[in-house]
Amino acid sequence: MISKCLFPVAGYGTRFLPATKSMPKEMLPIVNKPLVQYGVEESLEAGLHEIGFVTGRGKRAIADHFDVSYELEHQIAGSSKEQYLTSIREVIAKGSFSFTRQSEMRGLGDAILNGRRLIGNQPFGVVLSDDLCVADEDGEGVLTQMVKLFKQFRCSIVAVQEVPEDQISKFGVIAGNPIKDNIYQVNEMVEKPAPEDAPSNLAIIGRYILTPDIFEIIENTPPGKNDEVQLTDALMTQAKNGCVLAYKFKGRRFDCGSVAGFVEATNFVYENVYSQE
């Protein structure tokens, strides 16, 4: 019923210059695994095996990462170093990967619209690799939780978390009517409001399940905040005309689009994953 996941990866990553001058920000490693691979693994865990990337100029390394490197594999075959390829080999074996380009950076909504040719008329997940989401111990990934909700409610779903007031202006923010524990029917959605204008402290993070009618809505959505086509605006239209749910997920999210969040995520993964091996 839902098997596809879209990764908008065309952004420039300016907060990490000069590192991202020639390397995609999505390829920055958390310990020894690039950010984008964590997101793809989360998608595969949720049963979304058809992975689509909306890329831009200078992003070839992402396609190369999810492909076989014959020369490298030949050089380390049979050595102790071969073990380090286990995780990416498993990802390549489980997923299928397709790519399209966003020729101009016109906002997240426009990036999603560019992915229409990869998705078709099907519901799909969206992962923003900047947000690294870690499941609770013995828990499920955020996308897995959201796919289960989608199978129950059959409508678009956004992942949300409570954020401090001084962070509100960095996010899209929702308000809604609670319908079950941690689930809200959205009735208001604002892109990066000032704290005094925010309808709540529930901020949207980079995990979505979207129904395919979102594409036509985006086509008819004028540029909004920062003169960009905002997915938040399109989702608000969808909420008014139908239903959009917000889900306060279980797990932990790191903002790896910021240097502080990236360092925090690296320390967490090293202490909780690699130090246990």
PASEBA-1860 file (N, C-alpha, C; in nm, 3 decimals):
! residues 277
1> MISKCLFP> 0.083/-0.120/0.000/0.000/0.000/0.000/0.086/0.126/0.000 ~ 0.194/0.126/0.074/0.288/0.238/0.075/0.428/0.179/0.073 ~ 0.502/0.209/-0.033/0.633/0.145/-0.052/0.742/0.243/-0.092 ~ 0.707/0.371/-0.110/0.804/0.468/-0.161/0.838/0.574/-0.057 ~ 0.961/0.623/-0.064/1.005/0.730/0.026/1.090/0.828/-0.053 ~ 1.064/0.956/-0.034/1.132/1.062/-0.107/1.231/1.135/-0.016 ~ 1.351/1.157/-0.068/1.455/1.228/0.006/1.491/1.357/-0.070 ~ 1.444/1.473/-0.026/1.489/1.598/-0.087/1.631/1.629/-0.040
9> VAGYGTRF> 1.728/1.623/-0.132/1.869/1.638/-0.093/1.941/1.740/-0.180 ~ 1.869/1.839/-0.231/1.929/1.934/-0.325/1.990/2.057/-0.257 ~ 1.970/2.072/-0.125/2.015/2.193/-0.056/2.166/2.209/-0.054 ~ 2.210/2.331/-0.029/2.353/2.363/-0.036/2.429/2.334/0.093 ~ 2.362/2.328/0.206/2.433/2.301/0.331/2.526/2.413/0.373 ~ 2.481/2.537/0.359/2.569/2.652/0.381/2.618/2.663/0.525 ~ 2.543/2.608/0.619/2.587/2.618/0.760/2.709/2.533/0.788 ~ 2.746/2.447/0.694/2.864/2.362/0.714/2.978/2.396/0.618
17> LPATKSMP> 2.970/2.512/0.555/3.084/2.556/0.474/3.207/2.578/0.562 ~ 3.327/2.548/0.514/3.359/2.508/0.377/3.348/2.357/0.349 ~ 3.312/2.276/0.450/3.308/2.130/0.430/3.214/2.092/0.317 ~ 3.104/2.166/0.303/3.003/2.130/0.203/3.021/2.204/0.069 ~ 3.137/2.267/0.051/3.163/2.335/-0.076/3.165/2.235/-0.192 ~ 3.221/2.115/-0.168/3.227/2.014/-0.274/3.170/1.880/-0.230 ~ 3.120/1.871/-0.107/3.063/1.746/-0.057/2.920/1.770/-0.011 ~ 2.825/1.686/-0.052/2.687/1.705/-0.006/2.678/1.699/0.147
25> KEMLPIVN> 2.598/1.788/0.204/2.583/1.787/0.349/2.526/1.654/0.398 ~ 2.444/1.588/0.312/2.385/1.460/0.349/2.488/1.349/0.362 ~ 2.609/1.372/0.310/2.716/1.273/0.319/2.808/1.298/0.437 ~ 2.781/1.403/0.515/2.860/1.424/0.637/2.840/1.305/0.730 ~ 2.948/1.250/0.785/2.934/1.126/0.864/2.900/1.151/1.010 ~ 2.805/1.073/1.060/2.786/1.060/1.204/2.866/0.935/1.243 ~ 2.981/0.957/1.302/3.086/0.858/1.326/3.136/0.809/1.189 ~ 3.095/0.691/1.142/3.148/0.644/1.013/3.039/0.612/0.912
33> KPLVQYGV> 2.920/0.670/0.931/2.808/0.644/0.839/2.746/0.778/0.802 ~ 2.726/0.805/0.672/2.671/0.936/0.634/2.527/0.953/0.679 ~ 2.492/1.079/0.703/2.358/1.113/0.751/2.248/1.049/0.666 ~ 2.263/1.057/0.535/2.157/1.009/0.447/2.136/0.859/0.461 ~ 2.241/0.785/0.494/2.224/0.640/0.510/2.138/0.607/0.631 ~ 2.151/0.686/0.738/2.064/0.664/0.854/1.918/0.679/0.814 ~ 1.890/0.782/0.733/1.752/0.803/0.690/1.701/0.692/0.601 ~ 1.785/0.643/0.510/1.745/0.534/0.421/1.721/0.407/0.502
41> EESLEAGL> 1.805/0.380/0.600/1.784/0.262/0.686/1.652/0.272/0.760 ~ 1.616/0.391/0.806/1.487/0.411/0.873/1.372/0.383/0.778 ~ 1.387/0.427/0.653/1.284/0.403/0.552/1.269/0.254/0.523 ~ 1.378/0.184/0.507/1.374/0.040/0.479/1.311/-0.035/0.595 ~ 1.343/0.005/0.717/1.284/-0.058/0.835/1.132/-0.044/0.834 ~ 1.084/0.068/0.780/0.939/0.094/0.776/0.871/0.025/0.658 ~ 0.947/-0.047/0.577/0.890/-0.116/0.463/0.884/-0.034/0.336 ~ 0.949/0.083/0.337/0.953/0.169/0.219/1.084/0.143/0.145
49> HEIGFVTG> 1.079/0.053/0.048/1.200/0.004/-0.017/1.232/0.076/-0.148 ~ 1.139/0.155/-0.200/1.163/0.230/-0.323/1.203/0.372/-0.284 ~ 1.332/0.401/-0.296/1.387/0.526/-0.246/1.411/0.621/-0.362 ~ 1.353/0.740/-0.354/1.372/0.843/-0.455/1.446/0.963/-0.398 ~ 1.542/1.014/-0.472/1.619/1.131/-0.429/1.593/1.247/-0.523 ~ 1.561/1.363/-0.467/1.554/1.487/-0.544/1.685/1.561/-0.519 ~ 1.774/1.556/-0.619/1.910/1.605/-0.600/1.930/1.738/-0.674 ~ 2.053/1.786/-0.667/2.092/1.906/-0.739/2.236/1.893/-0.783
57> RGKRAIAD> 2.292/2.001/-0.830/2.431/2.000/-0.874/2.524/1.968/-0.756 ~ 2.628/1.891/-0.783/2.727/1.859/-0.681/2.685/1.750/-0.586 ~ 2.581/1.672/-0.621/2.529/1.570/-0.531/2.558/1.427/-0.580 ~ 2.652/1.413/-0.673/2.677/1.282/-0.732/2.723/1.180/-0.628 ~ 2.788/1.226/-0.522/2.838/1.133/-0.419/2.726/1.052/-0.356 ~ 2.604/1.107/-0.351/2.492/1.034/-0.292/2.458/0.913/-0.378 ~ 2.448/0.933/-0.509/2.421/0.821/-0.600/2.533/0.718/-0.593 ~ 2.657/0.763/-0.586/2.770/0.670/-0.579/2.767/0.589/-0.450
65> HFDVSYEL> 2.721/0.651/-0.341/2.719/0.581/-0.213/2.624/0.462/-0.215 ~ 2.511/0.478/-0.285/2.412/0.370/-0.290/2.430/0.285/-0.416 ~ 2.555/0.264/-0.450/2.592/0.180/-0.564/2.715/0.099/-0.524 ~ 2.746/-0.002/-0.602/2.862/-0.086/-0.575/2.988/-0.017/-0.625 ~ 3.093/-0.016/-0.542/3.223/0.036/-0.582/3.315/-0.084/-0.608 ~ 3.321/-0.125/-0.734/3.390/-0.249/-0.766/3.539/-0.243/-0.733 ~ 3.603/-0.131/-0.763/3.747/-0.120/-0.737/3.776/-0.129/-0.587 ~ 3.699/-0.056/-0.505/3.717/-0.061/-0.361/3.693/-0.202/-0.308
73> EHQIAGSS> 3.584/-0.264/-0.350/3.551/-0.397/-0.299/3.656/-0.500/-0.339 ~ 3.713/-0.484/-0.460/3.819/-0.574/-0.502/3.943/-0.557/-0.414 ~ 3.975/-0.433/-0.381/4.097/-0.405/-0.304/4.091/-0.460/-0.162 ~ 3.972/-0.458/-0.101/3.964/-0.501/0.040/3.900/-0.638/0.057 ~ 3.867/-0.705/-0.054/3.805/-0.838/-0.046/3.892/-0.934/0.033 ~ 3.829/-1.002/0.130/3.899/-1.101/0.210/3.978/-1.045/0.326 ~ 3.984/-0.912/0.337/4.057/-0.850/0.448/3.963/-0.815/0.563 ~ 4.020/-0.775/0.676/3.938/-0.738/0.792/3.858/-0.610/0.766
81> KEQYLTSI> 3.901/-0.532/0.668/3.832/-0.406/0.638/3.698/-0.428/0.570 ~ 3.676/-0.546/0.516/3.554/-0.574/0.441/3.430/-0.562/0.530 ~ 3.448/-0.585/0.660/3.335/-0.579/0.753/3.270/-0.441/0.756 ~ 3.348/-0.338/0.724/3.296/-0.202/0.732/3.196/-0.171/0.620 ~ 3.188/-0.258/0.521/3.092/-0.238/0.412/2.960/-0.311/0.437 ~ 2.950/-0.384/0.548/2.832/-0.467/0.573/2.703/-0.387/0.569 ~ 2.700/-0.273/0.638/2.574/-0.199/0.650/2.529/-0.143/0.515 ~ 2.620/-0.087/0.437/2.577/-0.030/0.309/2.544/-0.140/0.209
89> REVIAKGS> 2.610/-0.254/0.216/2.573/-0.366/0.129/2.431/-0.412/0.157 ~ 2.393/-0.416/0.284/2.257/-0.455/0.320/2.155/-0.355/0.267 ~ 2.188/-0.225/0.276/2.098/-0.121/0.227/2.080/-0.134/0.076 ~ 2.189/-0.151/0.003/2.183/-0.163/-0.143/2.101/-0.285/-0.183 ~ 2.116/-0.394/-0.108/2.044/-0.517/-0.141/1.894/-0.503/-0.116 ~ 1.854/-0.426/-0.015/1.713/-0.417/0.023/1.637/-0.311/-0.055 ~ 1.705/-0.207/-0.101/1.636/-0.094/-0.161/1.657/-0.084/-0.311 ~ 1.569/-0.008/-0.376/1.590/0.034/-0.514/1.595/0.186/-0.512
97> FSFTRQSE> 1.683/0.243/-0.595/1.715/0.385/-0.583/1.696/0.456/-0.717 ~ 1.628/0.570/-0.715/1.607/0.650/-0.835/1.632/0.796/-0.801 ~ 1.663/0.875/-0.906/1.708/1.013/-0.885/1.646/1.106/-0.987 ~ 1.613/1.227/-0.940/1.573/1.334/-1.029/1.631/1.463/-0.974 ~ 1.637/1.567/-1.057/1.702/1.691/-1.016/1.603/1.804/-0.993 ~ 1.631/1.884/-0.891/1.564/2.011/-0.870/1.659/2.118/-0.923 ~ 1.625/2.179/-1.037/1.720/2.268/-1.105/1.737/2.401/-1.033 ~ 1.637/2.439/-0.953/1.643/2.566/-0.882/1.588/2.547/-0.742
105> MRGLGDAI> 1.657/2.605/-0.641/1.614/2.589/-0.502/1.496/2.683/-0.475 ~ 1.376/2.626/-0.476/1.255/2.708/-0.459/1.172/2.662/-0.339 ~ 1.235/2.594/-0.243/1.164/2.553/-0.124/1.131/2.405/-0.121 ~ 1.095/2.358/-0.002/1.066/2.216/0.017/0.945/2.171/-0.065 ~ 0.844/2.255/-0.074/0.727/2.219/-0.153/0.765/2.192/-0.297 ~ 0.848/2.277/-0.354/0.892/2.259/-0.492/0.976/2.132/-0.507 ~ 1.059/2.103/-0.407/1.139/1.980/-0.411/1.049/1.857/-0.413 ~ 0.944/1.858/-0.330/0.849/1.747/-0.328/0.781/1.734/-0.464
113> LNGRRLIG> 0.743/1.846/-0.522/0.676/1.843/-0.652/0.768/1.785/-0.759 ~ 0.897/1.816/-0.752/0.993/1.758/-0.846/1.002/1.607/-0.834 ~ 0.969/1.555/-0.716/0.973/1.411/-0.696/0.851/1.337/-0.748 ~ 0.756/1.411/-0.803/0.630/1.348/-0.850/0.657/1.239/-0.953 ~ 0.754/1.260/-1.040/0.783/1.162/-1.146/0.838/1.032/-1.088 ~ 0.892/1.037/-0.967/0.943/0.916/-0.903/0.836/0.846/-0.820 ~ 0.735/0.920/-0.779/0.634/0.867/-0.686/0.509/0.818/-0.759 ~ 0.464/0.896/-0.857/0.340/0.860/-0.924/0.220/0.887/-0.835
121> NQPFGVVL> 0.114/0.813/-0.855/-0.011/0.836/-0.782/-0.021/0.742/-0.662 ~ 0.074/0.754/-0.572/0.080/0.667/-0.454/0.111/0.748/-0.330 ~ 0.066/0.703/-0.213/0.112/0.765/-0.089/0.261/0.737/-0.071 ~ 0.330/0.824/0.002/0.476/0.808/0.014/0.527/0.875/0.141 ~ 0.642/0.829/0.184/0.710/0.892/0.295/0.804/1.000/0.247 ~ 0.841/1.091/0.337/0.943/1.192/0.310/1.037/1.196/0.429 ~ 1.166/1.194/0.401/1.267/1.205/0.506/1.359/1.322/0.474 ~ 1.376/1.413/0.568/1.476/1.519/0.558/1.598/1.472/0.636
129> SDDLCVAD> 1.707/1.447/0.564/1.823/1.384/0.625/1.887/1.468/0.736 ~ 1.862/1.600/0.734/1.916/1.686/0.840/1.868/1.642/0.978 ~ 1.749/1.585/0.983/1.695/1.537/1.110/1.729/1.390/1.128 ~ 1.820/1.363/1.220/1.855/1.225/1.255/1.763/1.181/1.368 ~ 1.683/1.079/1.344/1.589/1.030/1.443/1.636/0.894/1.495 ~ 1.643/0.882/1.624/1.690/0.760/1.688/1.576/0.701/1.769 ~ 1.548/0.574/1.748/1.439/0.508/1.819/1.473/0.490/1.966 ~ 1.369/0.485/2.049/1.390/0.447/2.189/1.445/0.306/2.195
137> EDGEGVLT> 1.510/0.273/2.304/1.564/0.139/2.320/1.452/0.036/2.302 ~ 1.476/-0.060/2.214/1.376/-0.164/2.181/1.250/-0.106/2.117 ~ 1.258/0.018/2.069/1.142/0.080/2.006/1.152/0.078/1.855 ~ 1.051/0.136/1.790/1.045/0.142/1.645/1.090/0.278/1.595 ~ 1.141/0.281/1.471/1.178/0.407/1.410/1.058/0.496/1.387 ~ 1.084/0.625/1.369/0.974/0.721/1.352/0.889/0.687/1.230 ~ 0.952/0.656/1.116/0.873/0.624/0.997/0.790/0.498/1.016 ~ 0.842/0.399/1.085/0.766/0.278/1.113/0.641/0.311/1.192
145> QMVKLFKQ> 0.655/0.397/1.293/0.540/0.440/1.371/0.437/0.511/1.284 ~ 0.485/0.595/1.192/0.395/0.674/1.109/0.325/0.589/1.002 ~ 0.397/0.491/0.947/0.334/0.402/0.849/0.219/0.325/0.913 ~ 0.236/0.282/1.037/0.128/0.212/1.107/0.007/0.304/1.124 ~ 0.032/0.431/1.156/-0.078/0.527/1.167/-0.146/0.549/1.033 ~ -0.067/0.557/0.927/-0.125/0.579/0.795/-0.218/0.465/0.756 ~ -0.179/0.343/0.787/-0.263/0.229/0.754/-0.397/0.235/0.827 ~ -0.399/0.307/0.940/-0.522/0.321/1.016/-0.606/0.440/0.967
153> FRCSIVAV> -0.539/0.554/0.937/-0.614/0.677/0.909/-0.617/0.716/0.761 ~ -0.524/0.668/0.680/-0.521/0.691/0.534/-0.522/0.839/0.497 ~ -0.444/0.920/0.568/-0.432/1.061/0.533/-0.288/1.107/0.557 ~ -0.256/1.228/0.516/-0.122/1.280/0.536/-0.092/1.296/0.686 ~ 0.032/1.271/0.722/0.075/1.276/0.863/0.208/1.349/0.870 ~ 0.222/1.439/0.966/0.350/1.506/0.991/0.397/1.468/1.132 ~ 0.527/1.450/1.146/0.583/1.423/1.277/0.610/1.554/1.349 ~ 0.577/1.561/1.477/0.597/1.684/1.554/0.663/1.651/1.689
161> QEVPEDQI> 0.726/1.752/1.745/0.778/1.743/1.881/0.766/1.880/1.947 ~ 0.761/1.880/2.078/0.758/2.006/2.152/0.897/2.069/2.150 ~ 0.902/2.199/2.126/1.030/2.270/2.123/1.022/2.393/2.214 ~ 1.137/2.438/2.266/1.138/2.558/2.349/1.095/2.681/2.270 ~ 1.044/2.780/2.340/0.992/2.900/2.275/1.097/2.969/2.188 ~ 1.224/2.970/2.234/1.326/3.040/2.158/1.368/2.967/2.031 ~ 1.314/2.845/2.010/1.344/2.768/1.889/1.227/2.768/1.789 ~ 1.114/2.821/1.830/0.991/2.813/1.751/1.009/2.866/1.609
169> SKFGVIAG> 1.082/2.976/1.595/1.091/3.044/1.465/1.171/2.966/1.362 ~ 1.228/2.853/1.401/1.305/2.770/1.307/1.220/2.664/1.239 ~ 1.093/2.649/1.280/1.013/2.535/1.237/0.879/2.578/1.179 ~ 0.816/2.485/1.108/0.674/2.493/1.087/0.606/2.447/1.215 ~ 0.499/2.513/1.254/0.434/2.486/1.382/0.286/2.458/1.358 ~ 0.233/2.359/1.432/0.092/2.321/1.413/0.011/2.348/1.539 ~ -0.119/2.357/1.519/-0.215/2.347/1.628/-0.322/2.251/1.580 ~ -0.382/2.180/1.674/-0.483/2.084/1.633/-0.560/2.028/1.749
177> NPIKDNIY> -0.663/1.952/1.715/-0.747/1.889/1.816/-0.695/1.748/1.846 ~ -0.665/1.719/1.973/-0.619/1.583/2.005/-0.729/1.481/1.980 ~ -0.695/1.373/1.908/-0.794/1.269/1.882/-0.757/1.136/1.948 ~ -0.630/1.120/1.980/-0.581/1.005/2.056/-0.452/1.049/2.122 ~ -0.393/0.962/2.203/-0.266/0.996/2.266/-0.163/1.031/2.159 ~ -0.108/1.152/2.167/0.000/1.197/2.080/-0.040/1.215/1.934 ~ -0.171/1.216/1.903/-0.218/1.235/1.766/-0.315/1.354/1.765 ~ -0.293/1.447/1.670/-0.375/1.567/1.660/-0.427/1.583/1.518
185> QVNEMVEK> -0.553/1.626/1.505/-0.604/1.665/1.374/-0.570/1.811/1.353 ~ -0.490/1.838/1.253/-0.435/1.972/1.233/-0.544/2.068/1.186 ~ -0.551/2.185/1.252/-0.642/2.290/1.205/-0.569/2.422/1.182 ~ -0.441/2.424/1.215/-0.360/2.543/1.188/-0.215/2.500/1.170 ~ -0.147/2.565/1.076/-0.009/2.530/1.046/0.061/2.655/0.994 ~ 0.169/2.696/1.058/0.237/2.820/1.024/0.385/2.792/1.004 ~ 0.443/2.845/0.897/0.584/2.825/0.868/0.669/2.930/0.940 ~ 0.755/2.883/1.031/0.854/2.966/1.100/0.796/3.095/1.158
193> PAPEDAPS> 0.698/3.082/1.246/0.638/3.202/1.305/0.727/3.263/1.414 ~ 0.706/3.389/1.442/0.766/3.449/1.562/0.703/3.381/1.683 ~ 0.777/3.369/1.794/0.724/3.298/1.912/0.587/3.349/1.955 ~ 0.565/3.480/1.948/0.437/3.536/1.994/0.323/3.503/1.897 ~ 0.356/3.462/1.774/0.253/3.430/1.676/0.231/3.280/1.659 ~ 0.309/3.200/1.727/0.300/3.055/1.710/0.172/3.000/1.773 ~ 0.103/2.911/1.703/-0.022/2.857/1.757/-0.002/2.753/1.867 ~ 0.120/2.703/1.882/0.152/2.606/1.988/0.304/2.593/1.993
201> NLAIIGRY> 0.353/2.496/2.071/0.496/2.467/2.070/0.525/2.333/2.002 ~ 0.430/2.285/1.920/0.447/2.159/1.848/0.505/2.188/1.710 ~ 0.632/2.154/1.692/0.705/2.186/1.571/0.714/2.064/1.479 ~ 0.703/2.089/1.349/0.715/1.982/1.250/0.862/1.949/1.230 ~ 0.896/1.819/1.234/1.033/1.778/1.204/1.032/1.699/1.072 ~ 1.148/1.660/1.027/1.163/1.610/0.891/1.118/1.469/0.863 ~ 0.997/1.435/0.902/0.936/1.306/0.868/0.790/1.329/0.833 ~ 0.749/1.280/0.715/0.613/1.299/0.666/0.564/1.170/0.600
209> ILTPDIFE> 0.434/1.149/0.605/0.365/1.058/0.514/0.266/1.145/0.437 ~ 0.273/1.142/0.304/0.189/1.230/0.222/0.104/1.149/0.125 ~ -0.019/1.193/0.105/-0.104/1.133/0.004/-0.079/1.203/-0.130 ~ -0.101/1.135/-0.242/-0.057/1.190/-0.371/-0.129/1.315/-0.417 ~ -0.244/1.347/-0.360/-0.311/1.471/-0.398/-0.231/1.594/-0.357 ~ -0.128/1.576/-0.274/-0.045/1.688/-0.231/0.025/1.752/-0.351 ~ 0.052/1.674/-0.457/0.123/1.729/-0.573/0.041/1.838/-0.641 ~ -0.086/1.811/-0.665/-0.172/1.911/-0.729/-0.189/2.034/-0.640
217> IIENTPPG> -0.197/2.010/-0.509/-0.210/2.123/-0.415/-0.085/2.210/-0.422 ~ 0.033/2.147/-0.424/0.158/2.224/-0.432/0.163/2.307/-0.561 ~ 0.118/2.247/-0.672/0.116/2.318/-0.800/0.037/2.448/-0.791 ~ -0.064/2.450/-0.706/-0.151/2.566/-0.694/-0.122/2.648/-0.569 ~ -0.008/2.623/-0.506/0.032/2.696/-0.386/0.131/2.806/-0.424 ~ 0.099/2.933/-0.401/0.192/3.041/-0.436/0.311/3.043/-0.340 ~ 0.423/3.103/-0.380/0.537/3.117/-0.289/0.496/3.186/-0.159 ~ 0.553/3.140/-0.049/0.519/3.195/0.081/0.641/3.250/0.151
225> KNDEVQLT> 0.669/3.204/0.271/0.782/3.251/0.350/0.911/3.244/0.269 ~ 0.989/3.351/0.271/1.116/3.361/0.199/1.099/3.345/0.048 ~ 0.976/3.373/-0.002/0.946/3.363/-0.144/0.972/3.222/-0.198 ~ 0.951/3.120/-0.113/0.968/2.980/-0.152/0.833/2.909/-0.146 ~ 0.822/2.801/-0.222/0.700/2.720/-0.220/0.707/2.631/-0.096 ~ 0.624/2.661/0.003/0.634/2.595/0.132/0.541/2.473/0.138 ~ 0.596/2.359/0.175/0.515/2.240/0.197/0.412/2.265/0.307 ~ 0.450/2.342/0.407/0.358/2.375/0.516/0.230/2.440/0.464
233> DALMTQAK> 0.243/2.532/0.369/0.124/2.599/0.313/0.035/2.499/0.239 ~ 0.097/2.409/0.163/0.019/2.308/0.090/-0.052/2.215/0.186 ~ 0.016/2.177/0.293/-0.045/2.088/0.392/-0.161/2.156/0.464 ~ -0.151/2.288/0.485/-0.261/2.359/0.548/-0.384/2.357/0.458 ~ -0.363/2.372/0.326/-0.474/2.361/0.232/-0.534/2.221/0.238 ~ -0.448/2.120/0.243/-0.496/1.982/0.252/-0.574/1.959/0.381 ~ -0.529/2.020/0.489/-0.598/2.004/0.618/-0.737/2.069/0.614 ~ -0.748/2.184/0.547/-0.877/2.253/0.538/-0.978/2.174/0.455
241> NGCVLAYK> -0.927/2.109/0.350/-1.016/2.040/0.257/-1.036/1.893/0.289 ~ -0.959/1.842/0.381/-0.969/1.700/0.415/-0.919/1.675/0.556 ~ -0.804/1.610/0.564/-0.750/1.577/0.696/-0.599/1.563/0.689 ~ -0.531/1.627/0.784/-0.388/1.608/0.806/-0.370/1.583/0.956 ~ -0.295/1.480/0.990/-0.268/1.449/1.130/-0.126/1.489/1.166 ~ -0.108/1.526/1.292/0.025/1.548/1.348/0.048/1.442/1.455 ~ 0.167/1.386/1.455/0.197/1.275/1.545/0.321/1.308/1.628 ~ 0.303/1.313/1.759/0.415/1.335/1.850/0.484/1.200/1.871
249> FKGRRFDC> 0.593/1.181/1.802/0.655/1.049/1.788/0.733/1.008/1.913 ~ 0.761/0.880/1.920/0.846/0.825/2.026/0.988/0.811/1.971 ~ 1.083/0.861/2.045/1.221/0.856/2.002/1.288/0.991/2.025 ~ 1.407/1.005/1.968/1.485/1.126/1.987/1.530/1.181/1.852 ~ 1.524/1.311/1.837/1.561/1.375/1.711/1.678/1.470/1.734 ~ 1.774/1.467/1.641/1.889/1.557/1.645/1.887/1.646/1.522 ~ 1.904/1.775/1.541/1.909/1.870/1.430/2.050/1.874/1.373 ~ 2.076/1.786/1.277/2.210/1.777/1.220/2.232/1.879/1.110
257> GSVAGFVE> 2.136/1.969/1.089/2.156/2.083/1.001/2.230/2.195/1.071 ~ 2.248/2.183/1.203/2.325/2.281/1.280/2.451/2.213/1.332 ~ 2.555/2.290/1.348/2.683/2.233/1.395/2.666/2.174/1.535 ~ 2.597/2.246/1.623/2.579/2.196/1.761/2.502/2.064/1.761 ~ 2.394/2.055/1.682/2.316/1.932/1.676/2.393/1.819/1.614 ~ 2.475/1.850/1.514/2.558/1.748/1.449/2.658/1.688/1.547 ~ 2.722/1.773/1.625/2.818/1.725/1.725/2.746/1.644/1.833 ~ 2.629/1.691/1.875/2.551/1.619/1.976/2.513/1.480/1.925
265> ATNFVYEN> 2.469/1.471/1.799/2.432/1.342/1.741/2.552/1.250/1.731 ~ 2.665/1.304/1.689/2.787/1.223/1.678/2.825/1.164/1.813 ~ 2.823/1.246/1.917/2.857/1.197/2.051/2.758/1.091/2.098 ~ 2.629/1.116/2.072/2.526/1.021/2.116/2.544/0.886/2.047 ~ 2.561/0.887/1.915/2.574/0.762/1.841/2.701/0.689/1.882 ~ 2.808/0.762/1.901/2.933/0.697/1.942/2.918/0.631/2.079 ~ 2.859/0.703/2.173/2.848/0.652/2.310/2.746/0.539/2.322 ~ 2.639/0.544/2.240/2.530/0.447/2.255/2.531/0.333/2.154
273> VYSQE> 2.610/0.347/2.049/2.616/0.243/1.947/2.755/0.185/1.937 ~ 2.851/0.270/1.901/2.984/0.218/1.872/3.060/0.174/1.996 ~ 3.039/0.240/2.107/3.111/0.201/2.229/3.058/0.069/2.284 ~ 2.939/0.025/2.236/2.884/-0.102/2.283/2.931/-0.220/2.199 ~ 2.992/-0.190/2.085/3.034/-0.297/1.994/3.167/-0.358/2.037
END
